[in-house]
């Protein structure tokens, strides 16, 4: 039963990772892309590490996977915020239509 649950969690993580990658290519601007990838990488890593923890059972490996997940839980949103904040401060516009409007006015 634990094997089936771990396979399901890993497959869900792979599907979510592909969805985030698709969002990276399909969404129109930088901030939308960053949001799609920032959300999916945290949940994807949780699902993948939970699947691996189910596969390893209750052991020291599970504790290490939990520590890795806690590290990712704190660092992933912070890095996404830092990247978005830096882009905003350097003047990257939030909407591609702003670029098109400026180009059409010139």
N, C-alpha and C positions, 0 to 999 in steps of 0.2 A: 504494500500500500504506500509506503514512504517513497519507493522508487517511482511509482506512478505520479505521486504528488510533486516530486522533484523534477520529473520530466515536464510536467505541465507548467511549473513555474519557470523553468529554463526556456521552454517554447514561448511562453508569454513574454518573457524578457526579450527574446529575439524578435518577436513581432513588434513589440513596443520600440525597440531600437530601430527597426526598419521604418516604422511610422515616424519617428523623430528624424531619421535621415531623409525621408520623403518630404517632411516639413521644411527641412533645411534647404532643399532645392526648390520647393514650390511656393513658399511664402514670399511676399513681395519685398520686404525691407529687412534691414539688419536687426531691428529690435524684435520683430515677429519671429525671425529665425532663431534669435538668441533665446527667446521665451520658449519656443518649441523644443529646442535642444536642452535647455536648462531644466525643464520639467521632466522630459522623458529620461534624461540620464540618471536622475536621482531615483525615480521609480524603477527604471530598468536595472540599476545596480542592486536595489533592494530585492527585486524578484530573482535576479541571478544568484545573489548571495544566499537568499532563503532556499532556493533550490539546491545549492551546494551544501547548505547546512542540513537539509533533509537527507541528502545523500550520505553525509558523514556521520549522522547520528549525534548523540550527546557525547562530545569529546572535547579535547582541547582545541581541535580544529574549528569546532562550532564557536567557541569563545573568540578565537582569532578572527573568524568571519564577522562576528558581531562587532568587534573593535574596528575592523575595516569599514563596516557599514556606518558606524557612528562617525568615523572620520569623514567619510563621503557625505554623510548627512549634513555636516557642518560646513565643509569646504566647497561643495558644489554650488549651493545657492550664493555663497559669498563671492565665489569667483565669477559667477554670472552677473551679479550686481556690480562688481568692480569693473568688469568689461563694459557693461552698459553705461555705467557712470562715466568712465573714461571716454567712451565714444560720445556721450552727450556733452561733456565738457569741451571736447575738441571740435564740437559743432556739427557732428553728423546728424543730418535731418532725420526725423522719425518716419517720414512718409515719402515714398518715391514720387508722388504727385507734386510735392513741393519742388523737387528738382525739375520736373517737367514744366511747371508753371514759371519758374525762373528762366528756364531755357526759352520758353515761348515769348516771354516779355522782352528778351534781349534783341 
